[in-house]
Amino acid sequence: MVLELVAMELKVWVDGIQRVVCGVSEQTTCQEVVIALAQAIGQTGRFVLVQRLREKERQLLPQECPVGAQATCGQFANDVQFVLRRTGPSLSGRPSSDNCPPPERCPVRASLPPKPSAIPGREPRKALTFNLRCPKLVPSPSIPEPAALVGPIPDGFADLQDLELRIQRNTEELGHEAFWEQELQREQAREREGQARLQAL
C-alpha cells in the first residue's frame, strides 16, 4: 500500500498580513515554514510559529508539524490561526546594542523558489504565496533561523552562538512546560468539580 502525501496550503499571519505557504504536507515542520517565510519577506532574525485558538496561544517547536498540530484541535481546527512572530535579532547579523532600530520593511518580497517575473512595489499589502516544494532548505535541523554568517568568525563567537541557542531552547521548553502545567491544573480542577457534583447527588 502506497501512501501519497497530499500538498496543502497553510495560512500564516506575518506582521498583520495573511500569507499562504503552498506545498505543505503532514511531514512539513514548523522550522521549514518559518525559514520559507523569513526568507520570502527578506528578514533575518529569530522567528517562531505560534498556534492561536481563540484566546489561547501556543508556541510550536521547530520539529513540530503545523498540519498535525491543527488536526489535534478536532472540530475547532478551522478556527486555528498560525502567526509568525519575531523573537529577536539574528545571532550573527546585529551588534549587541539594543539601541539599533529594527530593519525597515521593504515592499519587495522574495518567494521560494525565486521567480524571475515579480513586480516589486505594487500592492505591498497583498497576501503572497510561497512554495515549499524545493530541496531541503537547511541541512542541519539544529539551526533555528535562516540567517547566514558573513565574514570571518571570531573564536569565541561560535561558543556564544551555541550558548544563545541553548538559552532559546530552554526558554521554549519552559514555556511549553508552563502551558501544559496550566492545562493539567485546569483538568484537575474540572475533575474535582465533577467529583463534588457526584458526591452532592
SVG drawing of the C-alpha trace seen along z (x, -y; Angstrom):
<svg xmlns="http://www.w3.org/2000/svg" viewBox="-28 -53 67 55">
<polyline fill="none" stroke="black" stroke-width="0.4" points="0.0,0.0 1.5,-3.3 0.5,-6.4 0.7,-9.6 1.5,-12.9 -1.1,-15.5 0.2,-19.0 -1.8,-21.7 -1.8,-25.4 -1.0,-26.8 -2.2,-30.4 0.2,-32.3 -0.2,-35.8 3.0,-37.9 3.0,-41.4 -0.7,-41.7 -0.8,-40.3 -2.1,-36.8 0.3,-34.9 -0.2,-31.5 2.5,-28.8 2.0,-26.2 3.3,-22.7 2.8,-22.0 2.2,-18.3 1.8,-16.5 5.5,-16.0 6.4,-19.7 8.0,-21.1 7.5,-24.5 11.2,-25.2 10.7,-24.7 7.7,-27.0 9.5,-29.7 12.6,-29.6 10.5,-29.8 8.5,-32.8 11.5,-34.6 13.5,-34.3 10.5,-35.3 9.9,-38.5 13.6,-39.2 14.2,-39.4 16.7,-37.7 16.4,-37.0 14.9,-34.6 11.3,-33.6 8.8,-31.2 5.5,-29.9 2.6,-30.4 -0.6,-28.5 -3.6,-30.6 -7.0,-29.2 -9.5,-31.7 -7.7,-33.4 -5.0,-30.8 -1.6,-30.8 1.0,-28.1 4.5,-28.4 5.3,-25.4 8.6,-23.6 10.9,-23.7 10.3,-20.0 6.6,-20.1 4.3,-19.8 1.7,-22.6 -0.7,-20.5 -0.6,-17.8 -0.9,-20.4 -4.0,-21.9 -5.6,-18.4 -5.3,-17.8 -7.8,-20.6 -10.6,-18.4 -13.8,-20.4 -12.0,-23.7 -9.3,-23.0 -10.8,-25.7 -10.6,-28.3 -6.8,-27.8 -4.6,-30.6 -0.8,-30.5 1.3,-33.6 4.9,-34.2 6.5,-36.0 9.9,-37.6 11.6,-36.8 14.9,-38.6 17.7,-39.7 19.8,-37.1 22.7,-35.7 25.1,-36.9 23.8,-40.0 23.5,-42.6 25.7,-44.3 24.8,-43.8 23.4,-47.3 19.7,-47.4 19.5,-51.0 19.7,-49.8 16.4,-50.3 14.7,-47.2 15.2,-46.8 12.6,-48.6 10.1,-46.5 10.6,-46.6 7.7,-46.2 9.9,-43.9 9.3,-40.3 11.2,-37.2 9.4,-34.0 10.7,-30.4 11.9,-29.2 12.9,-32.6 10.7,-33.6 12.0,-36.0 8.8,-37.9 7.7,-39.6 6.6,-43.2 8.0,-44.9 6.2,-47.8 2.7,-47.0 0.1,-46.3 2.6,-45.6 -0.2,-44.7 -1.5,-41.8 -1.0,-38.3 1.7,-36.4 2.0,-32.7 5.2,-30.7 6.0,-27.3 7.8,-24.8 8.4,-22.3 12.2,-22.8 15.3,-20.9 15.9,-20.8 16.3,-24.4 18.6,-23.7 20.8,-20.6 21.2,-20.7 18.0,-20.7 19.8,-22.4 19.8,-25.8 16.6,-27.7 17.0,-30.6 17.7,-31.3 20.5,-33.9 23.9,-33.3 27.2,-34.5 29.3,-36.8 33.0,-37.2 35.4,-35.5 34.0,-34.3 36.0,-35.1 37.0,-32.1 34.6,-32.9 31.7,-33.8 30.7,-30.1 30.6,-29.4 28.4,-32.5 26.1,-31.3 25.8,-27.9 25.0,-29.4 22.3,-31.6 20.8,-28.6 20.7,-26.7 19.1,-29.6 16.5,-29.9 15.7,-26.2 15.5,-26.2 13.1,-29.2 10.9,-27.5 10.8,-24.3 9.9,-26.2 7.1,-28.0 5.7,-24.6 6.1,-23.2 4.2,-26.1 1.5,-25.8 0.9,-22.1 1.2,-22.6 -1.7,-25.1 -3.7,-22.7 -3.1,-20.0 -4.3,-22.3 -7.4,-23.2 -8.1,-19.5 -7.6,-18.6 -10.0,-21.5 -12.6,-20.2 -12.2,-16.7 -12.6,-18.0 -15.8,-19.8 -17.1,-16.7 -16.4,-14.6 -18.0,-17.3 -21.2,-17.2 -21.3,-13.4 -21.0,-13.4 -23.7,-16.1 -26.0,-13.7"/>
</svg>
